[in-house]
Amino acid sequence: MVSRSKSVPIVTAFAVAATLSLVGCGSDEPAPERNATATSTSATPTGERKAASITVDVDDMKFSPENVTVGVGDTVRWKFSDKAPHSVQGIGDKAMGINSPIFDNGEWSYTFTQPGTYRYLCTLHPEMRGTVTVQ
């Protein structure tokens, strides 16, 4: 029979060993991150498409072109050169981030990170409308 004073160190040793093995298993957090990065990299084709920029002219009381199609990560640049001031304001919840200041001249851009259809208008001239389709 093992005396009580000898069993406490043995039980403690097992508890410490079990704790260390659990801590060792749980402390390998960088591995999932590395796997996620590797997955992203391997899923991306070698000829990866670079982000593009498209310009919408704001002149003569209209957006031109009125409708554009871009890819995820592309930037739309609005170039203001009309005699009247204008803005770009998203319509609906999906387009809430599209919100330029009022411009007489200059440029404003927005990078689209999610696919979808984004409608917008000029807050000063609501009849001026446009759409960005992100694929």
N, C-alpha and C positions, 0 to 999 in steps of 0.2 A: 504494500500500500504506500502511496506517495504522500508525504506529509503536506499539510496545507501551506506551509511556508515555501516549499519547493514548487507547488502547482501554480502559485500566483505568478512567478517569473515566466513559467512556460506559457500560461494563458496570455500574459502580457506580450510575450514575444510573438505568439500567433496573431494577436490583435494588431500589433505594429506591422507585421509582415502583410497582413490582409489590407491594412490601410495604405501601405506603400504601394501595393500592387494596384489598388483602386485609383490612387492618385496618379500613378504612372499611366494608367489607361486613359484617365480623363484629362491629362495635361497635354495631350498631343493635338491641341486645337489647330495649329498651323496646317496639319495634314489635310483637313477638309478644304481649307482655303486654297492650298496648293492644287488640290483636285479640281476645285471650281475654276481656278485660273486655267489649268491645263485643259479642262473641258471647253472653256470659252475659246481658247487658242486653237484647239484641235477642230472645233466646230466652224471656225472661220476659214473660208477658202483662202488659198495662197494669194489669189488676185483680189484681195479685199477692196471693195468700193470705197473710195475716199469721199468724205462729206463734200457736198456741193453747195453753191450759193446761187440763188436766183433773185433777180431784181424785178420789183413791181414798181412801175412809174406812177406817181401820184401827180397828175397834171390834167388840165382841161376838165376839172370836176369829175374825174373817174380814176379807177385803179386799172392799170393796163400792164399785163393781162389781168383780167378780172378773176379768172380761175387758173390756178397753177397746181401741178402735181410734183411732189418731191419725195425723197426717201427719208427714212428715219435718220436723224442726225444732221439733216440738211438745214441750211439757214435761208430764210427769206428776208430780203432787204427791201424796204420801201424807200424810194427816193422821192422826196418832196420838192417839186419845182413849179407849183401852181401859183397864181396870183393871190388865191385865197388860202387861208390856213386850213390844215387838215390833221386828222389823227387816224390811228388804227386801233379799233376796239373789238375784241372778240365777242361773239354772240353765243350765249349758253355756257353751261358749266364747264364743258370740255375746253373751251377757249378762254377761260378766265385769265390766264397768264399773258394773253395778247392785249397789251394796254400801253400804247405809246403816248408820249406827251403830244401837245399840239405843236405842229411845225408849219412855218412859212417856207423854209428851205432847210435842206439837210437830209439826213438818212436815219433810219431806225431799223433794227433787225431783230429777228426772233428765231431761235433754233428749235426745231420740232423734234422731240425725243420719243413720241408715242405715235403709232399709226392711228389714222382716223381722218375725219373730215372736220375742218375748222372754218367756221363762217366768221366774217368780220365786216365792220362798217366804219365809216367816218362819223364820229360823234357829233360833229358840227353840220354834216350833210348826210343824214341817214339813208338817203337814196343811193349814196355811193356804197356799194357792197362788193365783197369778193369772197372767194373760197380757196383754202389751201387743203389739198388732199395729200395725206402722208401715207405712203405705202411701205 
